Amino acid sequence: MAIYRYLVEAGPAGAFAGTVAEALGVPSTTLSFHFKELSNADLVEGQQQGTYIRYTAKLDTIQAVVGYLTETCCGGNPEMCAPVAVPLPMPAVKRKASRQQ
């Protein structure tokens, strides 16, 4: 979740894998595993740029998931799920000073 949130906050420019690893304090092997799973779920997209990979969040996929969950809430009667869910504040992600790769 922290990886995906980081990429959402990075916006359309995305972020290099090394920058994400450094910012979140995640070992690169662990990060590679999570990027692979996020890619398999169609939540992120990686683009090779030289020897580095820049990842971006695929917001259309998560919007489709949220839409599906909203539509199917309470057996297809989302009006029964009141009050409307309000997003909870996410804990702040500690970020180290990032360096460009």
C-alpha positions in Angstrom: 0.0 0.0 0.0 2.8 2.4 0.8 4.4 1.8 -2.6 1.1 2.5 -4.4 0.4 5.5 -2.3 3.9 6.9 -3.0 3.3 6.5 -6.8 -0.1 8.1 -6.6 1.4 11.1 -4.8 4.2 11.2 -7.4 1.5 11.8 -10.1 1.8 11.1 -13.8 5.6 11.6 -13.7 5.9 8.5 -11.5 9.2 7.6 -9.8 12.2 5.4 -10.4 12.3 2.2 -8.5 15.5 3.2 -6.7 13.9 6.5 -5.6 10.9 4.6 -4.2 13.2 2.1 -2.4 15.2 4.9 -0.8 12.1 6.9 0.2 10.3 4.0 1.8 13.4 2.2 3.2 12.5 -1.0 1.3 15.2 -3.3 0.0 15.4 -3.4 -3.8 14.7 -7.2 -3.9 11.5 -6.8 -1.8 10.5 -3.8 -3.9 11.0 -5.8 -7.1 8.6 -8.5 -5.8 5.9 -5.9 -4.9 6.3 -4.1 -8.2 5.8 -7.4 -10.0 2.6 -8.1 -8.0 1.3 -4.6 -8.5 2.0 -4.9 -12.2 0.2 -8.2 -12.4 -2.8 -6.6 -10.7 -2.6 -3.8 -13.4 -2.2 -1.2 -10.6 1.3 0.1 -11.8 3.1 0.4 -15.0 6.9 0.3 -15.4 8.7 2.0 -18.3 12.4 1.2 -19.0 14.4 4.4 -19.2 18.0 3.5 -19.8 19.1 1.2 -17.0 16.3 2.3 -14.7 12.6 1.7 -14.6 10.1 4.5 -13.9 6.9 3.3 -12.3 3.5 5.1 -12.4 0.2 4.3 -10.7 -2.5 3.2 -13.1 -5.3 5.3 -11.6 -7.9 4.0 -14.0 -7.6 0.6 -12.5 -8.1 1.7 -8.9 -11.0 3.9 -9.9 -12.6 0.9 -11.6 -12.1 -1.2 -8.4 -13.6 1.6 -6.2 -16.5 2.0 -8.7 -17.2 -1.8 -8.6 -17.1 -1.9 -4.8 -19.4 1.1 -4.6 -21.9 -0.4 -7.1 -22.0 -3.8 -5.5 -22.1 -2.6 -1.9 -24.8 -4.2 0.2 -25.9 -6.6 -2.4 -26.2 -4.0 -5.2 -28.0 -1.5 -3.0 -25.3 1.1 -2.2 -27.9 3.4 -0.6 -28.2 0.9 2.2 -24.5 1.4 3.0 -25.0 4.8 4.5 -23.4 6.8 5.8 -21.2 7.2 2.8 -17.7 6.0 3.5 -15.3 8.9 4.2 -11.6 8.2 3.6 -9.5 7.9 6.7 -6.3 9.9 6.8 -3.4 7.7 5.9 -0.3 7.7 8.1 2.5 9.9 6.8 5.1 8.1 4.9 8.6 8.9 6.1 10.7 10.0 3.1 14.4 10.3 2.9 15.8 13.0 0.7 15.4 11.6 -2.8 18.0 11.7 -5.4 17.4 11.5 -9.2 18.5 8.4 -11.0 
